[in-house]
Amino acid sequence: MWVIQAFRFELDPNATQRRALAQHVGAARFAYNWGLERVFKALEEGRKIPTSVDLHRAWNEWKRENAPWWQEVSKCAPQEAFRDLERAVKGWRAGRARKPRFKRKKLTPDNGARLTGAIRVHPQHIQLPRIGQVRSKEPTDKLLRLLEAGKARIRSATLSREADRWYVSLACEVERPDPEPKEGEPVGVDLGLNAFAVLSDGTRFEAPKPLGKLEKRLKRLSKKLSRKQKGSNNHRKASLALARLHRRIANIRKDFLHKLSTGLARTKPVLVLEDLSAKALMRSRLSRSVADAGWGSFRRMLEYKAKWYGSQVIVAPRDFPSTRLCSSCGYLAPKMPLHVRVYRCPACGLEMDRDWNAALNLRAYGLAHLTGPTGRPR
């Protein structure tokens, strides 16, 4: 089967290439904001929202007189930015996403540039349009073998910067062997804040919680940055130190989520999760802990890796009372506050960890889902 898989490499550009990478990211950001301004203007005047094709056609006319730097960057950077803008506007209009916002020049996770066209992979080098061959800090042998064997095709390259490091993510169509479906009973996976995941077989996975562990250092560096004069060399150094710490926190979390999702997808035939409302919890006092957990990223990783390894992911609906339901007799308890960590059933006398009880209920939901009607209690 053919799947979309990204290969991410850290780059080792020279001074000229660093300038070129920054120009492409800046051009993509400028074009996105340029297009978004025209989208908002069209909405105010009651006109049709311009598509990415309309914006690119208008951009080609506008740039010759107002953007003399357009010849220094690949045409793909603004073109792909307009396509991203069109998807963002459609998601907003359909109610699936928030209203698009203007991108700041300050480094943010969504500031990047996507390139298409003449993208090549060489040993220890990656060739990008208009930028040329950029040295990679990481070996490219694995992807190079797939490309030479005809088992992979490069679709695009996304440039990004984290603190003082540059990265390129190559989105590829990769041919993977068709997985053999696994046989076995479902495994309930209850996600939480006390323990990141508790399985119905009693296994617990503790989250690294990098944001909580490095919170004091994060506050110290933030305070240090606020005391520096903007535009000074000391302000630049303090900003870089803070960005490096944010990168470290994100990498620790990402490494844990990738390892756990890969292990579960490879070993468990059916995984049952609950449809958690992380967006609603982000508006509560638990917002910092929820952001540190990364439930949304974990579910996304688990779903696409399950397809790779022949597993199945079942998502229980948001109104399924996995925490309040007794896994032994089915008694439905009233709402339980978060500080109550032990589930006690007044009907049958069951006492057990609330997360393990929820995981057992998710497993029962998975069994009912596979065999017939769910019949979930209300």
Secondary structure, 3 states (H helix, E strand, C coil): CEEEEEEEEEECCCHHHHHHHHHHHHHHHHHHHHHHHHHHHHHHCCCCCCCHHHHHHHHHHHHHHHCHHHHHCCCHHHHHHHHHHHHHHHHHHCCCCCCCCCCCCCCCCCCEEEECCCCEEECCEEEECCCEEEEECCCCHHHHHHHHCCCEEEEEEEEEEECCEEEEEEEEEEECCCCCCCCCCEEEEEECCCCCEEECCCCEECCCCHHHHCHHHHHHHHHHHHCCCCCCHHHHHHHHHHHHHHHHHHHHHHHHHHHHHHHHHHHCCEEEEECCCHHHHCCCCCHHHHHHHCHHHHHHHHHHHHHHHCCEEEEECCCCCCCCECCCCCCECCCCCCCCCEEECCCCCCEEEHHHHHHHHHHHHHHHHHHCCCCCCC
